[in-house]
Amino acid sequence: MQTNLLDRQIWKNINDAAQQVEGALETDLMAYIGPIHPQYLKAFRNFIEAMGTPKRNAEAITILLRTPGGIVEAAEKMVEIIRHHYLTVNFVVPDYAMSAGTILCMSGNKIYMDYSSSLGPIDPQVQVAGQGNSGWKFVPALGYLDMVEKLINRATEGTLTQAEFLILQSQDLAMLRSYEQARDLSVSLLKKWLVEYKFKSWDKHRSDVSKKGQEVTSEEKEERAAAIAKQLGDNKVWHSHARMIGISTLTKDLRLEVEDYSENINLRNKIRVYNDLLTDYVDRSGEGFILHNRILQDDGAAS
C-alpha cells in the first residue's frame, strides 16, 4: 500500500511538472527516454495514436528526448509516425540525444537546448554478434570503416604488416557495405529533414553579412544542410562516437540554429524539474525505456 501511495505521489509530481512545461511551450508534450530501436516502434506508434484523442489541443508536439542513440532506420520510422499526426514537431534535449537521437532532432522544426545539453556525431550504430552468450551488441559503424580505410592506405603505400594484412583479409565485405549504407542513410536523412523541417521558416539570411536580408534559396538550404551533415558525420573531427557536442559548437562551428533557453530561468527550471523527476525515476527503477505523457499517465495508460 505504501509503495502504491508513493508511486502515485511520484507520478503526480511528474505530471504536474509536465503540465508546467506544456503551458510554457504551448504544445502537446511527451517524453522519450531510452534507445532508438525497432522493438519500441509499436509502443511508440500506439502512444502517439493515444495522444491523438479529442484531448489534443494543438497541432504541435514537443518531445523531451534523452537517448544514447540507436538504429537510424527506427528513427526514420518514428519521424513518419510523428509527422502523420503533427504539423509542427519540436525537440527538447535537457541532457543528451546522441547518434540516431541527433538525427531524430534534425527532423524537428525547433531544437531546445541549454548550455549543459548535448547532441552527438551521426555515427550510426549497427548490430553485430557478441562473443559467447552476450548476444547482439551495438558498435559504431564509422570506427570499422575508418580502420579498413587506414589498412587499405597502408597496403597502397606498401607499409601493411602481416598482422594488419590478416585483419584486413578477415573483414566481411557484405558487413562493411552495410556499414557504408548505414552511414549514407544517416547523412541522407539529416540533409532531407533539415531542409524540409528545420529550415522551413528560414526565409532570409541573418548571419551572412554579404547576404543579410536576402531571400534564402532552396539551393542554399540544401548546401547548408549538406555542410552540417558532413561535419556531424566526420569521424576525423569528433574522434569518438560518444563525443558530446554542446550548444556553443553547434551554433558557432556548425551554424545550426538552436533555441537556447540557458538564460530563460523560468523555462529552464520547468524543463529541468520535469526531466530530472522523470529520468531519476527511470534510472532508479532500472527501466531502460519509457514514454510519458501526463494525460495518458493520469488515465492509467501504460507509460
GIVEN-V289848 format. One record per residue. SS is DSSP state (hx for helix, st for strand, lp for the rest). OMEGA is omega in degrees with one decimal (* if undefined). D_CENTER is the distance of its C-alpha to the mean C-alpha in Angstrom with 2 decimals. Layout:
ss=SS omega=OMEGA d_center=D_CENTER
ss=SS omega=OMEGA d_center=D_CENTER
This chain:
ss=lp omega=179.6 d_center=38.44
ss=hx omega=179.5 d_center=37.23
ss=hx omega=179.0 d_center=33.89
ss=hx omega=178.0 d_center=33.50
ss=hx omega=179.5 d_center=34.49
ss=hx omega=178.5 d_center=32.09
ss=hx omega=-179.9 d_center=29.15
ss=hx omega=179.7 d_center=30.17
ss=hx omega=177.5 d_center=30.36
ss=hx omega=-178.3 d_center=26.94
ss=hx omega=175.6 d_center=25.38
ss=hx omega=178.8 d_center=27.57
ss=hx omega=178.6 d_center=26.26
ss=hx omega=-179.4 d_center=22.61
ss=hx omega=177.1 d_center=23.47
ss=hx omega=178.8 d_center=25.48
ss=hx omega=177.7 d_center=22.70
ss=hx omega=179.8 d_center=20.33
ss=hx omega=177.2 d_center=23.19
ss=hx omega=179.0 d_center=23.48
ss=hx omega=177.0 d_center=19.92
ss=hx omega=-179.0 d_center=20.56
ss=hx omega=-178.8 d_center=23.76
ss=hx omega=-176.1 d_center=22.39
ss=hx omega=177.1 d_center=19.69
ss=lp omega=175.6 d_center=21.95
ss=lp omega=164.9 d_center=19.49
ss=st omega=-177.3 d_center=18.81
ss=st omega=170.4 d_center=16.43
ss=st omega=176.4 d_center=14.60
ss=st omega=175.0 d_center=12.53
ss=st omega=-179.4 d_center=10.21
ss=st omega=178.0 d_center=10.85
ss=lp omega=-178.0 d_center=10.63
ss=lp omega=176.6 d_center=9.56
ss=st omega=-171.5 d_center=8.41
ss=lp omega=179.9 d_center=11.96
ss=hx omega=-177.6 d_center=14.70
ss=hx omega=-179.9 d_center=16.86
ss=hx omega=-173.5 d_center=14.93
ss=hx omega=-179.4 d_center=14.98
ss=hx omega=177.8 d_center=18.48
ss=hx omega=179.6 d_center=17.87
ss=hx omega=178.3 d_center=14.92
ss=hx omega=-179.4 d_center=17.25
ss=hx omega=-178.9 d_center=20.12
ss=hx omega=179.0 d_center=18.40
ss=hx omega=178.2 d_center=17.42
ss=hx omega=179.2 d_center=20.97
ss=hx omega=176.6 d_center=22.49
ss=hx omega=-177.2 d_center=20.99
ss=lp omega=175.2 d_center=22.78
ss=lp omega=177.4 d_center=26.20
ss=lp omega=179.1 d_center=28.65
ss=lp omega=-178.4 d_center=27.04
ss=lp omega=-177.6 d_center=24.36
ss=lp omega=-178.1 d_center=25.38
ss=lp omega=173.7 d_center=23.06
ss=lp omega=-178.9 d_center=21.43
ss=st omega=177.6 d_center=18.30
ss=st omega=171.3 d_center=15.58
ss=st omega=-179.7 d_center=13.32
ss=st omega=172.5 d_center=10.53
ss=st omega=-170.1 d_center=10.31
ss=st omega=167.5 d_center=7.18
ss=st omega=-175.5 d_center=7.86
ss=st omega=173.8 d_center=6.73
ss=lp omega=-177.9 d_center=8.21
ss=lp omega=-179.3 d_center=6.43
ss=st omega=-172.9 d_center=8.98
ss=lp omega=-174.8 d_center=10.60
ss=hx omega=178.2 d_center=9.56
ss=hx omega=177.5 d_center=12.44
ss=hx omega=176.5 d_center=11.20
ss=hx omega=179.2 d_center=8.07
ss=hx omega=179.8 d_center=10.93
ss=hx omega=177.2 d_center=13.12
ss=hx omega=179.2 d_center=10.97
ss=hx omega=178.5 d_center=10.98
ss=hx omega=-179.6 d_center=14.70
ss=hx omega=-178.2 d_center=15.36
ss=hx omega=-174.5 d_center=13.94
ss=hx omega=174.1 d_center=15.67
ss=hx omega=-174.6 d_center=18.83
ss=hx omega=-173.8 d_center=19.26
ss=lp omega=176.4 d_center=17.97
ss=lp omega=-178.7 d_center=18.83
ss=st omega=-178.3 d_center=16.66
ss=st omega=177.9 d_center=13.05
ss=st omega=177.5 d_center=11.68
ss=st omega=171.9 d_center=8.82
ss=st omega=-179.3 d_center=10.09
ss=st omega=179.2 d_center=8.66
ss=lp omega=-177.7 d_center=11.98
ss=lp omega=-177.3 d_center=11.25
ss=st omega=171.5 d_center=8.16
ss=st omega=-170.5 d_center=4.44
ss=lp omega=169.3 d_center=5.57
ss=lp omega=178.8 d_center=6.30
ss=hx omega=175.6 d_center=5.05
ss=hx omega=175.7 d_center=1.58
ss=hx omega=178.1 d_center=3.29
ss=hx omega=178.5 d_center=5.14
ss=hx omega=179.8 d_center=4.24
ss=hx omega=-178.3 d_center=4.76
ss=lp omega=175.0 d_center=7.62
ss=lp omega=-177.9 d_center=9.13
ss=lp omega=172.9 d_center=10.00
ss=lp omega=177.0 d_center=13.48
ss=st omega=173.7 d_center=12.73
ss=st omega=178.8 d_center=10.28
ss=st omega=177.7 d_center=12.20
ss=st omega=168.9 d_center=12.39
ss=lp omega=-172.7 d_center=15.52
ss=lp omega=-178.1 d_center=17.13
ss=lp omega=-178.7 d_center=15.81
ss=lp omega=-179.9 d_center=12.04
ss=st omega=162.7 d_center=9.98
ss=st omega=-177.7 d_center=7.23
ss=st omega=174.4 d_center=8.31
ss=lp omega=-178.9 d_center=10.21
ss=lp omega=176.4 d_center=9.18
ss=lp omega=-174.3 d_center=11.69
ss=lp omega=175.1 d_center=11.40
ss=st omega=179.3 d_center=12.55
ss=st omega=-178.5 d_center=15.72
ss=st omega=174.7 d_center=18.10
ss=st omega=-179.7 d_center=21.55
ss=st omega=177.0 d_center=24.55
ss=lp omega=179.9 d_center=25.20
ss=lp omega=176.3 d_center=28.70
ss=lp omega=-178.4 d_center=31.16
ss=lp omega=-175.7 d_center=29.82
ss=lp omega=177.3 d_center=26.24
ss=lp omega=-179.0 d_center=25.17
ss=st omega=177.5 d_center=21.95
ss=st omega=178.3 d_center=19.46
ss=st omega=173.5 d_center=16.26
ss=st omega=176.6 d_center=16.93
ss=st omega=-173.8 d_center=15.23
ss=hx omega=-173.9 d_center=16.87
ss=hx omega=177.0 d_center=17.61
ss=hx omega=177.7 d_center=19.71
ss=hx omega=-177.7 d_center=21.99
ss=hx omega=178.1 d_center=22.30
ss=hx omega=-179.6 d_center=23.13
ss=hx omega=-178.8 d_center=25.71
ss=hx omega=178.0 d_center=27.37
ss=hx omega=178.9 d_center=27.51
ss=hx omega=-179.4 d_center=29.15
ss=hx omega=178.4 d_center=31.68
ss=hx omega=177.6 d_center=32.51
ss=hx omega=177.9 d_center=33.21
ss=hx omega=179.4 d_center=35.45
ss=hx omega=178.7 d_center=37.25
ss=hx omega=-178.8 d_center=37.82
ss=hx omega=-179.2 d_center=39.25
ss=lp omega=-178.2 d_center=41.38
ss=lp omega=-178.5 d_center=40.02
ss=lp omega=178.0 d_center=38.30
ss=lp omega=179.1 d_center=39.71
ss=hx omega=179.3 d_center=40.85
ss=hx omega=179.1 d_center=38.16
ss=hx omega=176.7 d_center=35.46
ss=hx omega=179.4 d_center=37.16
ss=hx omega=177.4 d_center=36.96
ss=hx omega=-179.8 d_center=33.22
ss=hx omega=-178.7 d_center=32.71
ss=hx omega=-176.0 d_center=35.12
ss=lp omega=-177.0 d_center=33.30
ss=lp omega=177.1 d_center=30.00
ss=lp omega=-175.6 d_center=29.12
ss=hx omega=178.7 d_center=28.92
ss=hx omega=179.0 d_center=27.33
ss=hx omega=178.2 d_center=24.53
ss=hx omega=178.2 d_center=24.06
ss=hx omega=178.4 d_center=24.00
ss=hx omega=176.5 d_center=21.23
ss=hx omega=177.7 d_center=19.19
ss=hx omega=179.9 d_center=20.06
ss=hx omega=177.0 d_center=19.08
ss=hx omega=177.1 d_center=15.57
ss=hx omega=-177.9 d_center=15.31
ss=hx omega=178.1 d_center=16.89
ss=hx omega=179.3 d_center=14.76
ss=hx omega=-179.7 d_center=11.51
ss=hx omega=-178.4 d_center=13.50
ss=hx omega=-179.7 d_center=15.12
ss=hx omega=-179.6 d_center=12.25
ss=hx omega=178.9 d_center=10.73
ss=hx omega=-178.8 d_center=14.36
ss=hx omega=-175.5 d_center=15.13
ss=hx omega=176.7 d_center=12.50
ss=hx omega=-178.5 d_center=13.20
ss=hx omega=-173.3 d_center=16.85
ss=hx omega=-173.2 d_center=16.84
ss=hx omega=-174.2 d_center=14.80
ss=hx omega=-178.0 d_center=13.80
ss=lp omega=-174.8 d_center=17.27
ss=lp omega=-177.6 d_center=19.11
ss=lp omega=178.2 d_center=20.95
ss=lp omega=-174.4 d_center=21.48
ss=lp omega=-176.7 d_center=25.17
ss=st omega=177.8 d_center=26.96
ss=lp omega=-178.1 d_center=26.58
ss=lp omega=-174.3 d_center=26.22
ss=lp omega=179.7 d_center=25.80
ss=lp omega=-175.7 d_center=27.84
ss=lp omega=-177.0 d_center=31.40
ss=lp omega=-177.5 d_center=33.09
ss=lp omega=-174.0 d_center=31.26
ss=lp omega=179.6 d_center=30.71
ss=lp omega=179.7 d_center=31.40
ss=lp omega=177.9 d_center=31.46
ss=st omega=175.8 d_center=29.67
ss=lp omega=-178.9 d_center=26.43
ss=lp omega=177.0 d_center=27.02
ss=hx omega=179.3 d_center=24.80
ss=hx omega=179.7 d_center=25.48
ss=hx omega=175.9 d_center=24.34
ss=hx omega=-179.8 d_center=20.99
ss=hx omega=178.4 d_center=20.60
ss=hx omega=-180.0 d_center=21.79
ss=hx omega=178.9 d_center=19.41
ss=hx omega=179.8 d_center=16.38
ss=hx omega=-179.9 d_center=17.91
ss=hx omega=179.0 d_center=18.45
ss=hx omega=179.6 d_center=14.91
ss=hx omega=179.6 d_center=13.76
ss=hx omega=-179.1 d_center=16.73
ss=hx omega=-178.5 d_center=16.08
ss=hx omega=-179.0 d_center=12.50
ss=lp omega=-177.5 d_center=13.86
ss=lp omega=-178.2 d_center=17.07
ss=hx omega=-179.7 d_center=17.49
ss=hx omega=176.9 d_center=20.79
ss=hx omega=-171.8 d_center=19.36
ss=hx omega=174.5 d_center=16.89
ss=lp omega=-175.7 d_center=19.04
ss=lp omega=176.3 d_center=16.72
ss=lp omega=-176.2 d_center=13.63
ss=lp omega=-179.4 d_center=13.07
ss=lp omega=179.4 d_center=13.81
ss=st omega=-176.6 d_center=12.28
ss=st omega=-176.0 d_center=12.27
ss=lp omega=-173.8 d_center=13.63
ss=hx omega=-179.8 d_center=14.30
ss=hx omega=178.2 d_center=17.67
ss=hx omega=-178.9 d_center=16.62
ss=hx omega=-175.3 d_center=14.03
ss=hx omega=-176.0 d_center=16.80
ss=hx omega=-176.1 d_center=19.82
ss=lp omega=-179.2 d_center=19.15
ss=lp omega=-178.5 d_center=16.52
ss=lp omega=176.8 d_center=17.97
ss=lp omega=-179.5 d_center=14.76
ss=lp omega=-179.9 d_center=15.66
ss=lp omega=176.5 d_center=13.93
ss=st omega=-176.0 d_center=15.60
ss=st omega=-179.8 d_center=16.92
ss=lp omega=-178.2 d_center=18.43
ss=lp omega=-176.4 d_center=19.79
ss=lp omega=174.9 d_center=23.33
ss=lp omega=-170.3 d_center=23.07
ss=hx omega=-179.1 d_center=24.30
ss=hx omega=179.1 d_center=24.80
ss=hx omega=-178.5 d_center=21.27
ss=hx omega=179.6 d_center=19.84
ss=hx omega=-180.0 d_center=22.15
ss=hx omega=179.4 d_center=21.29
ss=hx omega=-177.6 d_center=17.54
ss=hx omega=179.2 d_center=18.32
ss=hx omega=179.3 d_center=20.96
ss=hx omega=-178.6 d_center=18.83
ss=hx omega=-175.0 d_center=15.90
ss=hx omega=176.9 d_center=18.47
ss=hx omega=-175.9 d_center=20.69
ss=hx omega=-177.5 d_center=18.13
ss=hx omega=175.5 d_center=16.43
ss=hx omega=178.5 d_center=19.98
ss=hx omega=-179.9 d_center=21.18
ss=hx omega=-177.9 d_center=18.52
ss=hx omega=-177.6 d_center=19.20
ss=hx omega=179.7 d_center=22.93
ss=hx omega=179.5 d_center=23.14
ss=lp omega=178.3 d_center=21.50
ss=lp omega=-177.9 d_center=19.30
ss=lp omega=-175.3 d_center=16.29
ss=lp omega=177.6 d_center=14.60
ss=st omega=171.3 d_center=15.37
ss=st omega=-179.8 d_center=14.98
ss=st omega=169.0 d_center=16.94
ss=lp omega=-170.7 d_center=18.80
ss=hx omega=-178.7 d_center=22.02
ss=hx omega=178.0 d_center=24.26
ss=hx omega=178.2 d_center=23.42
ss=hx omega=178.1 d_center=23.90
ss=hx omega=179.9 d_center=27.17
ss=lp omega=-179.7 d_center=28.27
ss=lp omega=178.9 d_center=27.85
ss=lp omega=178.3 d_center=25.18
ss=lp omega=-179.4 d_center=23.14
ss=lp omega=* d_center=19.98
